[in-house]
Amino acid sequence: PCASHRSAAPAADREEPELNRDATPRRYLMCAPTHFRVTYSINPWMDPSKPVDLPLAQTQWEDLRDRYRSLGHTVELLTPRPDLPDMVFAANGATVIDGRVLGALFAYRERFEEAGAHRDWFRENGFAEVHEPEHVNEGEGDFAVTASYLLAGRGFRSSPLSHMEAQEFFGTPVIGLDLVDPRYYHLDTALCVLDAAADEIMYYPDAFSAGSRAVLRRLFPDALLAREADAAAFGLNSVSDGRHVLLPQGATGLLDPLRDRGFEPIPMDLGELLKGGGSVKCCTQELRG
Ligand code: ARG
C-alpha cells in the first residue's frame, strides 16, 4: 500500500510522512566543553584568531545533551581535562559495537591523550573488552556503523591500516572510503547513518573520491544526497535515533528531504563548536550494546 500511495500521490498533497520511523533508545557518551578553545589548527575550520564564546559553547552543548535526554536517551559524561581543548568532540575517542570498545589513536599530538582518557572511562564503567589500537583511527570521526558494514574514512586522519584492524576486532566487513576535501576531514563530516538497522545513510558525494562515490552508490542506492551548502553547514554531522535527526541548524536544505523520508529533523545551534570543526555528531559517541 505504501508503494502505490507513493507513486499515485502528487508530491504537493503529501502531508503525512509515508514511512513510520521508530526511535530506539540510545546511550551516548559526551564531554562538556569546559576547557574548549581554539589555540591550534588541525582542520580548515579552526582559526585561533577567532574568539570562542565559552559560556555560549557551554549552553549550546547543554541544549544538545538535554535534548537527547528529553528524547529518552541516556547520556554518560566524560570528565573534561584542561590540557585537552578538543575533548568536547567525544565521538573521536573510541568506537563501540556490542559493548566492545575499539580505542582511538589520534593523528595529531594535540589530541593524543584523549584516547587514554576514553579507555580509562570504559574500563571504569564496566566495558570488559577495550582494545588499544596499533594504527591511527579517530573513533567515530572516521567509523560509521550500519547493519551490514563498518564504513571507514581515510585520507586525512585515520590510517587505512586501522580499517583492517577494526575489521579484525569487530568481525564486521569494513568498507574503506577515501575523503578528498580537507573541509570534510572526518567521515562524520561527510556521511551520516540515518537508520542503522536499514542501512540508510545520507552523504555529500563531492567529499569522496570517484571510486568511493561509486562504492557508496552501489551499496546505498537510495541514500539521501546532500548538497554543498548543507555539507558546508555541517549538515552531515548529525545524529539519528531512527526517527529524530538532530542536525546543525544551518543545514536547512536537509529538512524537507528528511521529512519526506519520515524523519523528524531537530535543528540545533552548535555555532561555537563549529569553530573547532565539529558539530552534533562530533560531540556524541554512541555506546552500542
Ligand atoms: N578540532 C577537532 C579536530 O580537528 C574537531 C573534531 C571533530 N570531530 C569529528 N567527529 N569530526 O580533531
Boltz pocket constraint, residues with backbone or C-beta under 6 A from the ligand:
constraints:
  - pocket:
      binder: B
      contacts: [[A, 42], [A, 43], [A, 46], [A, 86], [A, 89], [A, 91], [A, 92], [A, 111], [A, 138], [A, 140], [A, 141], [A, 186], [A, 188], [A, 189], [A, 276], [A, 277], [A, 278], [A, 279], [A, 281], [A, 282], [A, 283]]
      max_distance: 6.0
